[in-house]
């Protein structure tokens, strides 16, 4: 159970994906998505193992609720050799629900 509240309506949501790709295969692929509470995609970003780290992924919340970040990957390197960092920033309501 979550305490608090999700992103405020009209507030920006920013996600920054930083893969440490030194051990990644050039065929590795990541798809980062920001989804609204109804499952619709607000923004998406694709990255492959031979590309520079992506810029931040930005979206705007349409409703005051929790949003989902989904990271899908293919052709990953072995466990322990695929580090990445994902940072998410958003503005929440000042009211706890």
C-alpha positions in Angstrom: 0.0 0.0 0.0 1.3 3.4 -0.9 1.1 6.4 1.4 0.9 9.9 0.1 -0.1 10.8 -3.4 1.1 10.6 -7.0 2.0 13.3 -9.4 -0.1 16.5 -9.3 -2.2 17.2 -12.4 -0.3 19.4 -14.9 3.0 18.7 -13.2 6.1 17.7 -15.1 7.5 14.1 -14.7 11.1 13.7 -15.6 13.0 10.4 -15.8 16.8 10.1 -16.4 18.2 6.8 -17.5 21.9 6.4 -17.2 23.2 3.0 -18.4 26.8 2.2 -17.6 27.3 0.6 -20.9 31.0 -0.5 -20.8 29.9 -4.2 -20.7 26.8 -3.9 -22.8 26.5 -5.6 -26.1 25.9 -3.3 -29.1 22.6 -5.2 -29.6 21.3 -4.5 -26.1 18.2 -2.4 -26.1 16.2 -0.6 -23.4 12.8 1.0 -23.7 11.7 3.4 -21.0 8.1 4.5 -20.8 6.1 6.9 -18.6 2.5 5.6 -18.4 -0.6 7.4 -17.2 -2.8 5.6 -14.5 -5.1 4.4 -17.3 -2.1 2.7 -19.0 -1.8 5.2 -21.9 1.8 6.2 -22.8 2.7 9.8 -22.0 6.3 9.5 -23.3 8.8 6.9 -24.3 12.6 6.6 -25.0 14.6 4.0 -26.8 18.3 3.3 -26.1 20.7 0.7 -27.7 24.0 -0.5 -26.3 26.1 1.4 -28.9 24.5 4.9 -28.3 25.4 7.6 -25.9 23.4 7.9 -22.7 19.9 9.3 -23.5 18.7 12.7 -22.5 16.0 12.9 -19.9 12.5 11.7 -20.7 9.9 14.3 -19.9 6.1 14.2 -19.7 3.2 16.1 -18.1 0.8 14.5 -15.7 -2.8 14.8 -16.9 -4.5 13.6 -13.7 -3.5 13.7 -10.0 -2.5 10.1 -9.5 0.4 7.6 -9.4 2.1 7.1 -12.8 4.0 4.0 -13.9 7.6 3.9 -15.3 8.2 0.8 -17.3 11.7 -0.3 -18.4 11.8 -3.1 -21.0 15.0 -4.7 -22.1 16.4 -7.2 -24.6 19.8 -8.8 -25.1 21.1 -7.8 -21.7 24.6 -8.7 -20.6 25.1 -11.2 -17.8 23.9 -10.3 -14.3 26.3 -8.0 -12.5 27.5 -6.4 -15.8 24.5 -4.3 -16.6 24.4 -1.5 -14.1 22.2 1.5 -14.7 20.7 4.4 -12.7 17.2 5.7 -13.1 16.3 9.0 -11.5 12.7 10.2 -11.4 11.5 13.7 -10.5 7.9 14.9 -10.1 5.8 17.3 -8.1 3.2 15.6 -5.8 0.1 17.0 -4.2 0.6 18.5 -0.8 -2.3 16.4 0.5 -1.8 12.9 1.8 -4.5 10.4 0.8 
